Amino acid sequence: MYEKSAMSPLRVVYEENYLKRELYALIREEEQIFDFIQKSALDGLWFWDLEKPENEWMNPKFWTTLGYDPEEMPHQASAWQSIINQEDLAVALENFNKHCEDPHYPYDQVVRYQHKLGHTVWIHCRGIVIRDKKGKPYRMLGAHTDITKLKKTEIKLRRQISKYEHIIEGTSIGTWEWNIQTGQIIFNERWAQILGYALIELDPVSIDTWNNSVHPDDRKKSERALQDYFEGKTEFYECETRMRHKNGDWVWVLDRGKIVSHDKNGDPEWMLGSHQEITQRKKDLQRHKVFIEQAPSAIAMLDTNMCYISHSKKWLVDYKIKDEDIIGKSHYDIFPEIGDTWKKDHQKCLEGNILRKAEDRFERTDGSVQWISWELHPWYKDNNKVGGLIMLTSDITRTKEAEIELKISEKKFRANFENAATGMAILDLSGQWLEVNNTLCKMVGYTPDELKTLTFQDITHPDDLEVHLGYVDDLVSNKISFCHIEKRYLHKNGDIVHAQLSVSIVRDENDNPLYFVAQITDITPRVQAQNHLERTLTKLESVFEASTQVSIIGTNTDGLITSFNRGAENLLGYKRNEVIGKQNLLSLHALEEIQRRGKELSLQYNREIDGFDVFTKFAKKKKHDTREWNYIRKDGSKFPVQLTITAIKEKNRTVGYLAVAANISEIKKVETEIKSLLAVANGQNRRLKNFAHIVSHNLKSHSGNFSMLLDLYLQENPDQSENEILSLFREASNNLSETIDHLNQVVLMSSKVEDNLKIINLEHSINKVVSSVKVIAEEAAVRIENLVSPETNILGIPAYMDSIILNFITNSIKYRSQDRDSYVLLSSFLQEDYVVLVVEDNGLGIDLNKHHSKLFGMYKTFHRNKDARGIGLFITKNQVEALGGKIEVESQVNKGTTFKIYLKYEKD
């Protein structure tokens, strides 16, 4: 592979690369590959073996674009991975993985390569994965486009725009330009004027011009702000500094700056900035700070970045701020719990609005809640621009908590009283209803106003009144503090309301009774249900005893019989006193039958199951278990039963089982007779099938002999070839042979179809047929279009599918209209377990009102076409049905026909 030459100490020599040969073959076979290369491959082409990822073929343009000799570079993926920007490589690999998982996700990105000479080459890299028939990626084709010139132009333009935007920010602001790498610095005239100089007085200017003018204490602050900006901690450089004026005074300057360009290594190059004098503003601000610091209330002054400028001592106390040095720190860092709503209020204030709120809830980081009233006022700079906001607050937590506690207490009582699921009431000592809730009113049918005009005695059932009054006396006399009783009330409509009554008495500070508090629960449904249950149990006992032909046997959890109805006595011949508490349900079954069922369940659950568990295994898990068993009568005879085992449960615990069995002896007799008839029918079907094969074979033999005799006769008597009678004989012979062939096809396709179903790609089958009739379609000027998805698979027999598709297409061609451009459209869609193949044409159409019932009949034709035989649709229908499908048709005369062929869908 490698050899030395005079031109180079080590030269790469290749035999023709297999990936190159494979790519050229793909270009010849796949139009989409050729199209991709035409559109994309301007400055490099590569073809990657994903099964052997170390192998990758790159065309010569790939390497020359990057400054390398193609003959010296190996066809390996590692050859280019060392010269691509590593961050861009990570992005490209991520896009590659996503593209492999989803073909619709594009492999498309811009990456940076290092040219052999050292500079950066910007490449637009695109690619497409090539997949095998199963959709698995096995190759990848990619293309490169050099966009370096475009990128350089874009960067240059961005620098210019950024530079001019900063310079023209204000006419009264001094500007500066600083080359970070060389130290070169440029000031404008206004920069010098702020310090009392003309610019010419400062020549020659350098970074020392600034260093010598700035206050020593502020120089370190400026350096920290600059370092924070370089490290990306701030969006731009900003610092307030004091600078020495020509007259010896110190002037305050707001210094701002931003990097506007980088070198080829990505390091900062040029930085542009501005100087703005803020001396007067600082003096005004200092006066405000002194006032705020001495204020007796909680006040804070903040700048536009919501950083503290000043605050009162009360501010630290009210908000329990332990760090007393919060000047310059962000309000949101001191209070990280501040939500978006307050942040929006702060922004509104910074826009010039005054906001206030009488009370607001402030939930602190530790979970405590502080209630405050607050006002926000903007403060202004000397240029009438908002410089920040002043926040005045008052802690009203104690007042608010007391108010909330009182409201909650009242609300709880009122909510409990009015919305209780039980009836609640307050009554005076005479029994008058004073307060009633909605539940009680609904319970007895009165409105609140109506009920308050009555006493409890008015709506108490007469039979319960005496007992109730006795409890009232005991409560008033302090013999008892409360009572719980069941009683009956009279509903407004006269119905009886059953209730559970709980009553307590409220007394004053001297222990004198004031009023009654009553809780009343409607238990009418429970009482009615209990009564209904008792009636139902009575009925069930009657049914249990009245079932004379159905065996109902109850057992405990071990199978011991606990109940035995009259039906069980009739069917089994036992009296109940012979089995209840004495025999197990197992004694009514044959041992071998129990053992056989036990083996089945043991294999199913992979553990030993025997004895009574054979009957209860399923009943324990579900509502019941039903299957056929044989019962053994007292006299030893057996009879078949349909037996259902159900678990009897109390409070979700199984306490026994109920075995309900019906004699199915007569049903089994009928079942035996049906099986016998089915056996006879199957035998007849086999004989009919053999008969059909014999008839088709023998008829074909005889028709062949008949045709051969005609041929021999005409060979010996050639002068008879024009004889009309002989011509009719020949035509009849041909028709007979054709008919026998058709019958033979029908016989063949009726047997063993389901055993031979295969997975067929529908789109491929259609393409194959369309190719075979291409010449016929072109001659007939019929356009055939296959719209079926390449992913659509069906279950069928290839020969049948070829015949079905061919028949429908050739029919559409044969019965086209001469009055318009003809077409045949094939499409498909999914419907439940079927793929529906739609064959649509704009031909002559069929009058379905006349011919629908005989459309698929044998020898039925609907047009005067000389080639029509009326056998095609008959055979096609039988083939589709043999494949487990069906055919639907829609047609209009002289407009066209649409056939819908339902075929089994192959999902996997």
N, C-alpha and C positions, 0 to 999 in steps of 0.2 A: 504493500500500500504506500510506503514512503520510499523515496530515493533521493540521492544527493545530485546536485547539478552545479554547473559553473555559475549560474545566476544566483543560486541560493544554496546555503549549506544544507538545508533540509527542505525538500519539495514534496507536496502531497500529490500522489498519482492515484487516480480512481479508475476502477472499472465502472461501467455504467451502473449507477445506483438503482437498486430494485424499486425504491420509492419513486424515483423519476419515471421509470418504466410504467409503474402502476398508475401514477398521476396522468401520464399521457394517454393511457388506456381509458381512464375515467373521463377525460376531456372528450374523447371520441364517442363514448357511450352516453354520457349524461350532459344534456344541454345546460342544466342549471349550474354545473361546475364551470362550463365554458363561459356562461354569462357572468358568473361571479368574478372570474379572472379578468374578463374584458373590462368590468366596471372598477375593479379594485387594484389589480396588480400593476401599478405604475412604477414603483421604486423598490420592488422586492417581492419574491414569492417563496413560500415554504410549505413543505408537505411532511407531516409528522406521523410516525408510526406509534399509535397509542398502546399497542400491545407490546412493543419494545421501545419504550419512551426515550432510550438513549439515542435512537436513530431518527434523524431529521434531515431531509434534503432541502437545501436552500439554493435558489437560482443565482447566477453570477451578479445580477443587479442588486440582490440583497446585500452582498458584501461590498460592492463598489460604492453604494450609497453611504456606507459607513467608513470608506477609505481603505478597505482591505483587498488584497489580491485573492480572488475566488479560488485560484488553484492552490493556494497555501492554506486554505481553511478547510477543516474536516466537516463532514456532514453529520454533526453531532449536536444535540440540544445544548450541551454544556458550552459550546463554542461561543454562543451569543449571550448566555446568562451572566457572564462575568463583565460584560460591557453595558448592560442595561441598568438604569437607575433601579436600585433595590426596592424602593417604595413602590415604583411603578410596576415592578415584577410581581410584588405581592397583590396589587390590584388586578393585574392580568391573570394571575393564577386563580384568584377568587372568581373572576368572570368566566374563566375556563370551566371551573367546577359547576357553576350555575348553568352554563350553556350545555354541558353534558347531561345534567339532570333534566333540563327543560329546553328543547330545540327552539322554542319561541323566545328565549332569553338571548339577546344578541351578545356575541363576542366582539366588542367594539370599544376601543379606548385609545387615548393618546399617551405615548410613552417616550421617555428620554433615553437615547443611547449616547455613549461617549465615542466620538469620532477617533480614528487612529491618531489624528493630530492633536487630540485633547479637548476640542470644543464639543458642545452639546448639539446633537441632532434630534429634532422633534419628529416623531414618526406617528402617523395615524395607522394603527394596527387593527385589522379586522380578520375574522376567521369563521370557518364553518366546519362542524363535525360531520364526518361521514359515518353512517351507521349500517350495521348488517340487517338482515331480514327481521331479526328479533328486536331491532331498535337499539342494540348495544353499540356504543362508539368504538370504532377500531382505527380510524384515520382522522386527521384534521388538516385542512387546507387553509393557508393564511396568506394575506397580502399586506404590503407596506406602502404607504404614501408619505413622502418627505414634505412636512409642513413647516420646516424651520424658518423660512423667510416670513411666512404668515405670523408665526409666533413672535419673531423679533420685531416686526412692525407693530404688533399688538402691544408689546412691552414698552416700546419707545413712545407710542401714542399715550399710553397710560401714564408714563412719567411726565409728559408735557402737560396733560390735563391736570394732574395732581399739583404740579408746580404752579400753574397759573391760578388754580382755585385758591391756593394758600396766599399768593401774593396780593390778590385783589380783594381780600376779605375786608379791608377797611383802609381808608385813606389816612387816618390819623394814627395808624399803628406802624411802629417800626418793624422792619423785616430783616431776617438774616438767613443765609445759606451756609451750610457747614458740610465740608467733605470729611466724613468721619475717619477715612483711611489716611488722608494726607495732612489733615489739620487745616486745610485752606478754609477761610471764612470770609463771607461777603456781607456787609451791612448796607442798608439804605440810609438816605439822608435823615429820615425821621428818627431812626435808631439813635443817631448821634445827637439830634436836637433834644431828645428826652433827657440827655445827660448835660445839656447846655453847650454842646460843641457843634461846630460844623464838621462834616465828615472828613474834610481835608485836613482838619486839625489832628485827626486820629491816625493818619497815615504814618507808617504802614500798619494796616490792621492785621491782627492774627487772633488766635484763641486767647492769647495773653491779654489782649485788649479787654476782653470780657472778664477774665480772671482778676485783673488788677482793679476793675471797677466794682465788683460785687463785694458785699459785706462778708467778712470771713465766716460769720456764723451761718450765713445763708448758702455759702458755697457747698458745704457738706450736704445740706438739705437738697440742693439742686442736683448734686451728684447721685444721691439716693433715688430721686425721682427719675433721673435719666436711666439709671441702672434698672429700675423697675420696668420702665418702658422697653428697654432692650430685651429684658427677659420675658416680655409678653404679659406682665401683670397688669398693665394699663393700656388703654387704647391709644393714647398719645402722651407726650411729655408735657407736664404743666407744673409750674412752680412760681410762687410769689417770693420775690427777692428784693433786698435793698441794694441800691447802686449809688455810688458816690457821684454827686452832681459837680459840675465845674466850680460852683460857688462854695463847695465843701459840705453842703447838706446831703442828707440821705433821701433819695426818692424811692418810692415803692413801685415795682414793675411786675406785671403779670407776664411771665415768660412761657410761651407755648411752642411746641414743635412736633414734627412728624417725619418719619423716614419716607422718602419718595422713590428711591431706587436702590438696587442691589447689584453686586458684580456677578460674574459668571459662576462663582462658587456659592452664590446665595447670601454673601455677607453684606451688611448694610453699607451703602456708599454715600449718597447724599441725603441730608436732612434739612428741611425748610421750617422756619419758625417766625414768630412775631413777638414784639415787645409792646406792652400797653401800660402807660403810666396810671397807677391807681392810688396815688398818695392821699388825695382828698377822701377817697372812699375808705381807706384804712383809718384815717382820723375819725370819720363819722362812725365807723364800725366800733372803734375803741370806746366812744362815748356810750353807744348802745350796750356794749358789753358790761361796762361799769354799772349802768342802770339795772341790767338784768341780774347781774351777780348779787346785788344788794336787795333785790325784790323779795318780799315776804311770801309770795305765792310761787307755785311751780311754773317757771317760764324757761323756755329753751330757744336759742337762736341758731338756725341752721342755714347752710349755703344751698345752692341749687343741686348739689350732689347729696343732699341730706346728711352732711357731715357737721358736727357740732362746732359752732363758733364761740358760743357762750351759753351759760345756764345758771340758774339760781341754786342756792344750797337746798332749798325746799324741793327742787326737782330730784335731787339724789335721794332725799329722805322719802318722798312719796313713793318712788318706784324702787326703793331698796337697792340702789346701785352702789355696789361696794367699791368699784374702781372710781376714785374721785378725779382721775385725769382722763376725761373722755373727749377733750377738745381735739378736733381733727378727725375723730373716729366717726364711722357711719352710724346713723340712728338705727339702721336695720341690723347692724352687728351688735349693738347694745340691746336691741329688742328683736331677736330673730323670730319671735312669735307673731309679729305684726303681719296681718293678712292683706290680701289684694285690695279689699275695700278701702282700707285706710291709705294704702299706697296710691290708689286712684285719687283720694281726697287730697293727698299731698301734692300730686301733679296738678290738680285743679287750682290749688292755692298758688303754686309756682307759675301758673298761667295768669295770675293777677286777681283771683277770686278770694273773697273772704268767706270762710265756712265756720259754722258752729253747730254744736249739738248739746242739748241739755243733759242727756245721759247716754252712755255707751258702755257696752260690755267688753272688757279687756281680759282675755284668758291668757295667763302667763305660762311660761315654759314648764314650770313645776306643777301645773294643773290648777293652781289657785285662780280665782276670778276677782278682778278689780273693776269697780264701777267708777267712771269718771265723766265729768262734763268738760268740754274742750272748745277752744276757738283757734282758728288758723288765720294768720294775717301775713300777706307778703310784705317784704321790705325791699326797697329800691336802691339801686346804685345811682351815682351822680348823672349817668346818661339815661336815667329814667327806665332802665331795664331792671327786671326782678333779680335781686341778688340772692334771695333765699326766702325763708319763712320764719315767723315767730309763732311758737306754740305755747298757748296758755291753757293749763289744765287744773282741775280741782278733783280731789279724791272724795267721792260720795259713797264709798263702799258700805260704810256702816248704816247710813240712812237707807240705802237701796236694799241691803240684806234684810233689814227689819220690815221694810215694805213688802219684799218678796215673800218672806216667811209668813206674814199675815195673809197675803193673797193666796198663797199655796194652801194654807190651813183652811181658809174659807172655800177655796176651789175644791179641795179634796173632799170636804164634807158634802158640799153641794153635788159634786160629781158622783160620789158614792151613793148619796141619797137618791138622786134623780135617775141615774143610769144603772143602778143595781139590777142584776138579773132576777133578784127576788123582790117581792113587794116590801116597801118600807113605809112606816107611818109614825107620826107623833100624835098621841091622844091625851086629852085632859083627864082628870081623875074621874069624871062622870062617863067616860067612854066616847066623848065627842072626837071625831076625826079633825085634827088641826092642820097637819101637813101630810100629804100623801104623794107617792111617786107614780109615774106612768105605768110601771109594771103592776102595781096593785090595782090601779083603775082598770087596766085591761083584764085583769084576773076576775074582777067582779062585775065588769060591764058598765060602770058609772064613770062620768066625767069627774075631774077633780072638784069642780064646784058643787056637783050633785052629792058627791060622797061627803063633803065637809058639812052638809046639812044633816047628816045622819050620825048615829052612834054605832059602835060595833054590835050592840045588842040588836039593832034593827036588821042586820044582814047575817046574824048567826042562826044556824039551824036550830029549831026549838029543842030538839033532843039533846043538843050539846051546850045549851045556854047555862044550865045550872052548874055544870062542871067548870065552865069558863069563869063564871062569877065567883066561884069559890077560890080560884087562883088569884083573881083580882083582890079579894079581901086579904089574902095571905101576903100579897106584895105590899099593899098599903100599910098593913099592920107590921111590916118588916119581919114577918116570919120567914119569908124567903126573899132572895134578891133577884131571882129570875125564874122563869118556868119555860118548859118545852112540852107542847102537847099537839096531838093531831085533832083537828076539828073540821066541821063542815060549815061553809058559808053558802048563802043563797045568792046566786047570780041575778042580775037585773031581769034577765029573761026567764027566771024561775029554775034554771038548772042548778044542780048541786056542784059546788067547788070543794074538793078535798084539799086541805092545807095543813102544812107543818108550821106551827106558830111558836115563835120565840119572843118573850116579852121581858123587859127589864124596866126598872123604875128609877127616875132621876130625882135626886133630893137636893135641897139647898144646903147652905153652910150650917144650918141648924138641924139638918137631918129631916126636915119636913118634906113630904112628897110633893113634887111639882107636876110631873107628867110622865106618861108611859112612852117608851120607844119599842116599836114592834117590828119584827122581821117575819114576813109571811111568804112561804114557799108553796107554789102550786104543785101538789103531788097527784092531781087528778089523773094524768096519763099513767103514772105508776100504779095507782089503784085500779084503773081500768085494765091495764096490761095484766095485772095479777089476776083479776077476775076472768079476763080472756084466757089466760094461761090455764086456769083451773077448768074452764069449759073445754079448752082444747085437749087437755089431758084426759078428760072424761070421754071425749069423742075418740081420741087415739086408743084408749082402752077398749072402746066399742069396736073400732076397726080391727084392732089386734085380735079380738075374739071372733069377729065376724068373717075374717079371711079364711074360708074353708079350703081353698085350692092353692093358696100361697103359704109357704112355710116361713114363719118368722121366729127366729131363735136368738135369744140374747145370751151373752156369755160374759164372764169376768175377763180380766186381762190375761189369764192363763188358759182360757178356753172352756172353763167349767160352765155348763149350761145353767143359766139363771132364770130364763123364761122360755115358754114353749107354747105357741098358740094352737088353736084348733086346726088350722091348715096343716101345721107340722104333724099333728096327731093323725090326720086323714092320710097324708102322703106317706108317712114313715111307719104307721101302725103302732106307735108307742103312745102310752098315756103320759101326761105331763109329770105325774108323781113318780114315774119310772125313770125319768132322766134329769129333772131339775135337782141340782146339787149332787147328782150321782154320776153322770156321764159327761165326758168331754166331747166337744164338737168333732174331734178327730175320730171318734168311734162310729160316726155316720159315713166315713169315707174309707175306700180301699187303701191298704197300706202301700201297695205298689204305686198307686196314683200319687199319694203324698210324697213318696220317695222320689218319683220322677220329677215332680214339680220342684222339690227341694234341690235336686241336682242342677236344674235349669237356673234357679235363682243363685245358687252357690257359684256357678260359673260366671254369671252376670255381675255379681258383687264381689267376687274373688274372696269369699269367706264362707264358712259352713253355715247353711241355713236349713233348719229341719223343724219337725214338730209343728206346734201351733203357729210359729213364725212364718211358715209357708203361706198361711192364709192372711196374715196381718202385715206382712212386709210393706206392701203398697198402701194399705189402708192407713198406716202410721204417717205416711208422707203426704198423701192427698186425701180428697174427700171420700173416695170409695175405690174398691177394686172389684171389677166384674169379669168373670170368665166362666167357662163351662166345666162342670164337675159331674161325678156320678155319686148319687146318694145310695146308701144300703138300707133297705127296709128291715124291720124287726124280723121278718121271715127269711132274710138273707138275699132277697132279690135286689137287683140294681136297676136304677132308672136315671136318665140324664136330667140335669137341672142347670138353669142359668142362675149362678150364685153371685150375689153382691154382698161384700163385707164392708161395713161402715164402722168407723171408730165412734164410740159414745164419749163425749167430753163434758167435763164440768170445770169451769174456770180455766179453760185451755189445757186441762190435764185429762188424759185418756183414762177412763174408769171401766171400760168394757167395750164389747163389740156386738153389732147386730148383723145377723146372717139372714138375708132375705133370698129365698130360692123359689123358682117357678119350674114346674115339670115341663120339659121341652121334648118329651118322647115323640109326639106327633110331628113337631117341627123337624126332628132328626129323620123321621121316616120320609118326609117330603124332600129333605136335603139329599137323602140317598137316591130317591127317584130322579131328582134333577141331575145328579152326577152321572147316573146311568144314561139319561137322555143326552147329556153333553158328550159322553164317550161315543154314543152312536153318531151324533152329529159330526164329531171330529173324524170318525172313520169315513163317513159319507163325503166330507170335504176333501180328505186325501184321495178318495176314489175319483171324485170329480176333477181334482187337479191332474191326476194321472190320465183321466179321460181327455182332458183338454190338451195335454201334451201329445197323446196318441193321435187325436183327431187332427191337430195342427200338423204333426209330422206326416201322417198318412195322406192327408189332403194335399200337402205340398208335394209329396212323392207322385201322387196321381196326376196333379196338374202339370208337373214336370214331364211325366210320360206323355200326356196329351199334347203338350207343346212340342216335344221331340218328334212325335208321330207326324204332326203337321209339317214340321221342317223336313222330314224324310220324304213325305208325300210331294212336297213342292220341289224338292231336289230331283225327284224322278219325273215330275210332271211340271216343268217350269212354265209351260204354257197356261197352267191353271192359276198362276200367281195373281192375275187380274180378276179371277173369278170372284164375283160379289159375295157368294155364300162362304167361300173359303176365307175371304177377308173378314167377314163377320165372325167366323170361327176363331181366327187369329186374335181379333180384338177381344173376344170373350175369354180366350185362353189367357191373354195378358192381364185382363181385369181380374180373373180368378187368382192368378199368381200374386198379384198385388194385394188382393183382399186377404189371402192366406198369410202373406208376410205381415200385414197389419195385425191380423188376429194373433199371430205368433208373438209379435211385440207386446201386445196386451197381456198375453199369458205369461211371458217372461218377466214383465215388470211387476207382476202381482206376487212374486215370490222372493223372499230373502232380501228385501230392500233394506230394512232396518239394520240388518247385520253388516251391511257394506257401506254405511254412511261414513264419509270422510270430511275433513276440514277443507273447505274450498274458499279461495279468495275470490269474491264476487267480481271485483273490478277487473282482475286478471282474466277471468273467464269471459267477461264481456269483451275485453280488448281482443282476445283470441278470435272470437266469433266475428267481431267487426272487421278484423284484418282479413278473414276468409271471404267476406262478402264485399270487400272494398271495391273490386272491379264492377260488380253488379250495381252497387250503390252509385258509383260514379256515372255509369252508363245511364242509370235512371235519374240522375241529378237529384239524389236524395242525400241530405246532410245527416250524418249519424253522430250524436254527441253523448259521451259517457260521463255522467256527473257523479257516479258512485265513488265513495271515499275508498282510498287504497287500504284502509284499516278494517273494512267490512268483511267478515268471514261468516260462512254459513256451513251447515251440515247437509251433505247431499252426495250424489253419485256423479262423478265428472261427466260420464257419457250422457246421463239424463240432463244435466245442466246445459251441456253444449247443445243438445237437441231442443231444450225449452227455449233458450235464448235465440238460437238460430231460427226457430219457427216463428217467434214473435217479430224478429227483425225482418225476415224475408216476407212475412205477411204484410208488414207495414210498407215495404218496398213494392210488393206486388199490387197492393190495393191503394197506391198513392193517388192523389188528385192531379190531373193534368192542368188545372186552372191556377195553381199557385206553387211557389217554391216549397218543396216537401222537406220534412225533417222527421227524425226519430230521436227522441230524448229518453235516456235511461238514467234514472235516479233511484235513491233508496232512503228509507227512514226506519227507525226502530219502533216497534209496537209490542210491548210486553215481551213474549218469548220469541218473537218473529222479526226477521228482516223483511220489509215489504219492498220488493223490486217493482218500480213503476216504469212501464213502457208506454210512452205517449207519442202519438203521431197526429198529423193534420190531413189525413187521407180521406177516403170516401166515407168512412163511418158505417155504422150498422144501425138499422131500425130495430131498437130493442123492444119496442112495443109489439112488433110482429115476431121477432126471432129470439127473444131472450130465453124462452124455455127450451129451445132446441139449439142454442148457440154452440154447445160443446158436444152435440150429438154426432154419431158416426155418419159420414156421407152427407152432412148438412152444409150446403153452400148458400151464400147470401149475395153474391155478385155474379156477373156473367163472364168472369175471367175463364178463358179456355183451359187454363192449367189447374183450375180449382177441382179438388177431389173430395173435400169435406172430411178429411181424415186427420189433418194436422192438429186442429184444436182439440179433437177427441183424444189423440195420443198425448198431447201436451198436458191436458187436464189430468189424465190418468197418471202421467209421470209425476206431476206436482203433488197429487194426493198420495202417491206411493211414497214420496219423500216426507209425508206428514204435513203438507201445506194445503193451500186453497187458492182459488183465483177469483178476483172480483173485476167487473168490467163497467166502464162508463163510456157512452158513445152517443154522438149526434150525427145524423146523416149530413154528409158534405162538409163536416167540420172536423171530424177526427175521432180517434178512439184512444182510451187510456185503460190499460190492463194493470191490475195490482196483483202481483204474485207473492203470496205469503210463504216464506221459507224459514226453516228452523235456524235460530240465531246461535252461532257458536261464540259464547261469551268469553271463554278462556283463551 
